[in-house]
């Protein structure tokens, strides 16, 4: 389980998150929804220790992680797929996966599990990451995060710029992680993508908590989307 309790943080002197709280249960996909600049990516960075907490706490399965150095957060079972993927572009698929395996001391059996989820990566195993398509790069970034065998998985706009077949492949993997009991926090701008995969939706506005509802409720209440997203 992932829990954020009254988080305040920002960049320099510019505060972004203001008393922000969130809870994602094991085996749940929660989508964080809001306008550009609302603070979605800042939430992800705060969880990963990439921004210092000014106040509040982050816990994973009851263990406080909010003050850990960023390189120790993955050791608590938190996998992160950032916007832009952040792959080692000159390294091969195999080498990028190896980096993920080493982060938590995982072995060949974990690599095999990950490649079973992404057969396309097995085909591209010796190719450099920079030669992959955008969808394949997203697969690789996700595979690298899954090498941690995470209890919590953070994905920041994983379908951005992808063709429908790749979006479906990513969606299937996210759903598989939920079915394995992983707590999944998803940042996504596309309403249709959210409604096909999320269990609950939490809105964020100007760094503060908005409404939280089931994805089913969102399907029938378009006024909420217009209020928080403006579409």
N, C-alpha and C positions, 0 to 999 in steps of 0.2 A: 504494500500500500504506500502511496505517495501522499504526503500532506504538507501544505503550505499554510502557515498560521501568521496572519497579520504582517505580511512582508512589506517592508519599505526599502527601496533601493533606487539607484539611478546611475548617471554618468557624470563624474565630477560633482559639481554642485547642482546639477539638474536632476530633480527627483522625477522618477517615472512611475514606479509602483507605490501606491498609497494604501497601506493596510490591506493588501491583497491576500485572500485566502482561497484555498482550493484543496479538494480531496479526490483522489482517484483510487478506486478499489481494485484489488486483484481480479483479473478476468473482466475488466471493463475498459471500453474505449471512450474517453471523454475528449470532446473537441473544444478547444479554446477559440472563440470566435470574436472578431472585432475589426474595426477599421484599421487601415495602415496607420502606424504610429500610436495605437492604443496601448501597446505594452506587451504584446504577445511574445515576441522574441526575447524581450527583457525577462519575462517569466522563465523562459527556458534557460537563459544564461545565469539567472539567480539560482536555479536548481542545480546547475552544473558547477557552481562555484566560480564562474567566470566574471561575476560581479559581486562585490562585498555586500552582505546584508547590513543595512543600517539599523534595522530592528526586525523582530519576528524570527521565525525558525522554519527550516525545512526538515522533515523527517522521512525516512524510508523504513518501513516496517518497524516504526517506533524508535529508530536510531537517529539522533540528530546528525544532519550532514551539512547544515547551512554554513558552518564555519570551517569546513574542511578545505584544504588546498584543492584546486581544480583537478589535479592529477590523481587524487585519492577518491573522488566521488565515484568514478566507474567501479572501483573496488567494492563499493557498497551495492553493486548490482544495478547501476543506472546506465542504460545505453542511450546515446544521443546521436541523432541524424540531423545536423544543422542545415539551415537554408544555404544553398550553394554547395553542399555536399562535402567540401573540404577534403577531397581525396589527395593522395600523393600521386600527382599526375604522371610523373616519370617512372613510377614503380608499376609493376605488373599487378594484375588482379590477385595473383597468388601472394605477392608481397604485401599488398594492402590488407588482405585477409590475415596474413601472419601477424601484422601489427595489432590487429584486433584480438587475435588469440593470445598474444603475449601480455596484453594489458591486464588479463586476469588469470594468466597461467593455464589457459585452456589447451586441450590437446587435439590430435587428429580426429577424434570422434566428433568433436564439436564442429570442426571444419566440414566434415562429411554431412552433418545435419544441416549446416548452412547452405552448402552447395545443393543439397536435395531440395531446398526451398527455392533456389535460383538456378535451374538447369542451364540457363543462358550463360551464367558466369563460368560454369564448368567448360563450356565451349570456348570461352574467351580467356581461359586460365592463364595463358602465357602472354597475353597482350598487355601493353601498357594502358593504364587507366585513361590517359589522354586520347587514346584511339577509340574509346567506346562511345556509343551514342549516349544522348542525355538520359534516356531511360535505363540503359545498362549502367551508367554511372550512379544513378539513384539506387539501383539494385545493389551495387557494390558498397555504397555508403551504408545502406541498411544492413547488408550482410556483415560488414565490419562491426557494426553496433551489436548485432546478434551474437557475435563471437564471445561476448561477455556473458552469455546466458542470462540476460537481464531480468530482474524482477520488475523493473520500471523501464519503459521505452518512450523516449521523447522524439517526436518527429515534427520538424518545422517545414511546413508546406511541401510535403514529399511528392505531390503530383504536379507541381508547378512546371508548365511548359512541356508536359509529356503527352504522347499520343494515347488514344483510348486503350489500346492493348497493353501498354506499359502501366497505365493507371490501374487497370484491372489486376495485373500481376502484383503490384504493390498492395492493392486492397486485399487480395487473398492472403498475403503474408501477414498483414496487420491483423486480419481476422484470426489467422492461425495462432498468432501470439496471444491474443485475447483468450482463445480457447485453451491455451496452455496455462492460463492463470496469470499472465503478465498484465500489469497495470499500464495502459497506453494513454499518453497525453499527446494529442494531435493538434497542431496548428494548421488550419486549412481555410482558404478564402472562398473556395468553390462550394456553394450551397448544395449542389447535387452530390458532390463527393462526400460531404458530411453526412447527408441523409442516408447514404447507402452503407455507411460503415459505423457511425457513432452510436453509442448507447445513450449518452447524455451530452448536452451542449452547455457550456458555460460562457457567458458573454463578459467581455472586458471593455470598459469605456474610460478613457483618460486615466489609465492605471488603477482603476477601482473596479470592484466586483459589480457586475450586472446580474441579470437573472440567470438562473440555472434551471434547465428543463430537460425532459426526455427528448430524444430525436423525433419520436412519434408526435409529441406535442408541437414541435417546431414545424412539422409538415402541415399542420392545420392552422398555424398562426403566423402568417406572412408579415403581419404588422411588426412583430418582434424583429425580424430580419431587417425591415426597412428602418426601424429605429436605430439599430446598432451598426448596420452596415451601409444603409442608404441605397439598397438595390431592391 
